Amino acid sequence: MKPRFPDYQLRCGWNALLPRRTPSPALSSQVDADVAIIGAGYTGLAIAKRWHDHFPDHHIVLLEGSEIGEGNPGRNSGFLLETALAEDADADNLERVRQGNQMISETLQDMLREVELSGEYVDITRAGTFRAAASDIGARSIARYETFLQAAGLPFERLSRDELRARIGSSYFQEGLYSPHCYLAQPAQLIRALFKTLPDSVVCYENTPALQINNRQQKWQITTANGGVNCKRLFLANNAFAKSLGVASSRLAAMFTYAGLTPSLPDALSDTLGSDQNWGLLPTHRLGSTLRRTRDNRLLIRSAHDYEKEAKPENIQKLLTQKLHDRFPQVKEIGLESCWGGAVGFTYNGGLVWGEERPGLFVSAGCNGGGTVKGTLLGKLLADLAAGNKAPDVTRLFGSASWMPPDPIRAAAFHTASRVEAFFGKAEM
Ligand SMILES: Cc1cc2nc3c(=O)[nH]c(=O)nc-3n(C[C@H](O)[C@H](O)[C@H](O)COP(=O)(O)OP(=O)(O)OC[C@H]3O[C@@H](n4cnc5c(N)ncnc54)[C@H](O)[C@@H]3O)c2cc1C
């Protein structure tokens, strides 16, 4: 059965590295609020903060199904891109891309300021990012991305197999490209810090999944296991799981993907990992694998996708370990210290589910694997829209999610497409 809200089998490896925090209490009664937000991720926190800027006297309730740091926002690979993902890059629509990138880059600077304001230590550096190809399919994708970067006047470095090996210690890739427009963060630290800067008018209930939403007498009602919320305006910021509350189910799917971290590697091994100490590598294929080397000398791998269902823990561990060892045979005696799954809000054409879906019900969903900064921006803009302020034409800038057929046709189409792509792009997976 499809999960209605995230309830992951494995602990988040990034969060496990941090001191335990005490979550705010779960909701155990009926409460009224001016505004309620479902989901305390990048999008939800941005909505709450922006709404408070507009209406400082409003009582805002934030419901989070998991705990801050342990849930989905802490489970990503920590790439904070300042520019569009390669798949969004469009050399024929430079003005549109440039405008989107400008807004994303300003949002990232706001996030950095908030981190500073939180007083929390967050491991976050403008390390840039590699994109590397292991096959001809990957090489063609790199060439397209290079065309975009050139047309957009964005700086980058082309890297041969030897140059890549010298920098990251892997001979797996035949060529690559480095661009500086990316920060790398410890995501569980980041979301904890962003949570800490919420204003006092926001009350967050953790471990409180919203189970159902209804509209009665022009009010929205949220049902939770032991309580509920009545509000005039409701924001869904729960990404892939918005559809479980009856919204956008014909445009949105939950795609599970997995990540794992090694222990800190001993000096003898980290010496074999090339000259760069803190780097990230994004795949050239949309179903490909992501890699990172962290400041404390761990390797991270993120790989594989499952439609609407999390894989078994033992299979996740085995698959990620194999893929890591393929890329770094020198660490073949080292296993993964942690591995975990997370859900990505997937849309068929990469566009967004964004805007007022029904009177008083606002939604921002469909991160498509790149929503830490973009989600923050879209959350802020959604609050502007709901407050009646002028917002830019978001769907023109970032696209609008297209229709997908219902299951079982959708599931069959996903499985067929991913098998075909995995066959042709095997080396990139
Ligand atoms: C393994 C992995 C690696 C990734 N790497 C990157 C990366 O490097 N960079 C990047 O930009 N993106 C990455 N992503 C995608 C990234 O997670 C999203 O872009 C980002 O988290 C989106 O933020 P969000 O706030 O919109 O949604 P989410 O982070 O999904 O937050 C939604 C929140 O809603 C909560 N929620 C869901 N349903 C309910 C409910 N019914 N009731 C209450 N609460 C609910 C969830 O617990 C969650 O906290 C990755 C994803 C995964 C799984």
The ligand as an SDF file (V2000), in Angstrom:
LIG
                    3D

 53 58  0  0  0  0  0  0  0  0999 V2000
   18.2130   10.8070   -0.5650 C   0  0  0  0  0  0  0  0  0  0  0  0
   17.7950   12.1610   -1.0770 C   0  0  0  0  0  0  0  0  0  0  0  0
   18.7460   13.0640   -1.5340 C   0  0  0  0  0  0  0  0  0  0  0  0
   18.3640   14.3300   -1.9860 C   0  0  0  0  0  0  0  0  0  0  0  0
   19.3270   15.2490   -2.2920 N   0  0  0  0  0  0  0  0  0  0  0  0
   18.9800   16.5290   -2.5580 C   0  0  0  0  0  0  0  0  0  0  0  0
   19.9760   17.5400   -2.6860 C   0  0  0  0  0  0  0  0  0  0  0  0
   21.1570   17.2790   -2.5340 O   0  0  0  0  0  0  0  0  0  0  0  0
   19.5680   18.8070   -2.9390 N   0  0  0  0  0  0  0  0  0  0  0  0
   18.2350   19.1430   -3.0660 C   0  0  0  0  0  0  0  0  0  0  0  0
   17.9090   20.3250   -3.3020 O   0  0  0  0  0  0  0  0  0  0  0  0
   17.2740   18.2050   -2.9090 N   0  0  0  0  0  0  0  0  0  0  0  0
   17.6100   16.9260   -2.6490 C   0  0  0  0  0  0  0  0  0  0  0  0
   16.6400   15.9780   -2.4280 N   0  0  0  0  0  0  0  0  0  0  0  0
   15.2530   16.3760   -2.4630 C   0  0  0  0  0  0  0  0  0  0  0  0
   14.9600   17.1440   -1.1490 C   0  0  0  0  0  0  0  0  0  0  0  0
   14.7100   16.2680   -0.1220 O   0  0  0  0  0  0  0  0  0  0  0  0
   13.8680   18.0780   -1.3690 C   0  0  0  0  0  0  0  0  0  0  0  0
   14.2550   18.9170   -2.4500 O   0  0  0  0  0  0  0  0  0  0  0  0
   13.5440   18.9800   -0.2010 C   0  0  0  0  0  0  0  0  0  0  0  0
   13.5750   18.3010    1.0070 O   0  0  0  0  0  0  0  0  0  0  0  0
   12.1800   19.5710   -0.4770 C   0  0  0  0  0  0  0  0  0  0  0  0
   11.7800   20.3560    0.5900 O   0  0  0  0  0  0  0  0  0  0  0  0
   10.2520   20.4780    0.9680 P   0  0  0  0  0  0  0  0  0  0  0  0
   10.1750   21.2700    2.2070 O   0  0  0  0  0  0  0  0  0  0  0  0
    9.4890   20.9750   -0.2080 O   0  0  0  0  0  0  0  0  0  0  0  0
    9.7370   18.9910    1.1840 O   0  0  0  0  0  0  0  0  0  0  0  0
   10.2280   17.9110    2.2270 P   0  0  0  0  0  0  0  0  0  0  0  0
   11.6350   18.1210    2.5920 O   0  0  0  0  0  0  0  0  0  0  0  0
    9.8080   16.5870    1.7170 O   0  0  0  0  0  0  0  0  0  0  0  0
    9.3950   18.2890    3.5360 O   0  0  0  0  0  0  0  0  0  0  0  0
    8.0580   17.9360    3.6690 C   0  0  0  0  0  0  0  0  0  0  0  0
    7.7820   17.7520    5.1440 C   0  0  0  0  0  0  0  0  0  0  0  0
    6.4110   17.3940    5.2890 O   0  0  0  0  0  0  0  0  0  0  0  0
    6.3030   16.3750    6.2580 C   0  0  0  0  0  0  0  0  0  0  0  0
    5.0550   15.6500    5.9590 N   0  0  0  0  0  0  0  0  0  0  0  0
    4.7670   14.8710    4.9020 C   0  0  0  0  0  0  0  0  0  0  0  0
    3.5000   14.4360    4.9720 N   0  0  0  0  0  0  0  0  0  0  0  0
    2.9780   14.9530    6.1020 C   0  0  0  0  0  0  0  0  0  0  0  0
    1.6950   14.8730    6.7100 C   0  0  0  0  0  0  0  0  0  0  0  0
    0.6990   14.1780    6.1680 N   0  0  0  0  0  0  0  0  0  0  0  0
    1.5130   15.5450    7.8870 N   0  0  0  0  0  0  0  0  0  0  0  0
    2.5200   16.2800    8.4450 C   0  0  0  0  0  0  0  0  0  0  0  0
    3.7450   16.3760    7.8980 N   0  0  0  0  0  0  0  0  0  0  0  0
    3.9640   15.7320    6.7440 C   0  0  0  0  0  0  0  0  0  0  0  0
    7.5530   15.5450    6.0800 C   0  0  0  0  0  0  0  0  0  0  0  0
    7.8600   14.7980    7.2350 O   0  0  0  0  0  0  0  0  0  0  0  0
    8.5990   16.6160    5.7650 C   0  0  0  0  0  0  0  0  0  0  0  0
    9.2370   17.0770    6.9100 O   0  0  0  0  0  0  0  0  0  0  0  0
   16.9910   14.6870   -2.0080 C   0  0  0  0  0  0  0  0  0  0  0  0
   16.0250   13.7700   -1.5750 C   0  0  0  0  0  0  0  0  0  0  0  0
   16.4160   12.5280   -1.1090 C   0  0  0  0  0  0  0  0  0  0  0  0
   15.3510   11.5830   -0.6280 C   0  0  0  0  0  0  0  0  0  0  0  0
  1  2  1  0
  2  3  1  0
  2 52  2  0
  3  4  2  0
  4  5  1  0
  4 50  1  0
  5  6  2  0
  6  7  1  0
  6 13  1  0
  7  8  2  0
  7  9  1  0
  9 10  1  0
 10 11  2  0
 10 12  1  0
 12 13  2  0
 13 14  1  0
 14 15  1  0
 14 50  1  0
 15 16  1  0
 16 17  1  0
 16 18  1  0
 18 19  1  0
 18 20  1  0
 20 21  1  0
 20 22  1  0
 22 23  1  0
 23 24  1  0
 24 25  2  0
 24 26  1  0
 24 27  1  0
 27 28  1  0
 28 29  2  0
 28 30  1  0
 28 31  1  0
 31 32  1  0
 32 33  1  0
 33 34  1  0
 33 48  1  0
 34 35  1  0
 35 36  1  0
 35 46  1  0
 36 37  1  0
 36 45  1  0
 37 38  2  0
 38 39  1  0
 39 40  1  0
 39 45  2  0
 40 41  1  0
 40 42  2  0
 42 43  1  0
 43 44  2  0
 44 45  1  0
 46 47  1  0
 46 48  1  0
 48 49  1  0
 50 51  2  0
 51 52  1  0
 52 53  1  0
M  END
$$$$
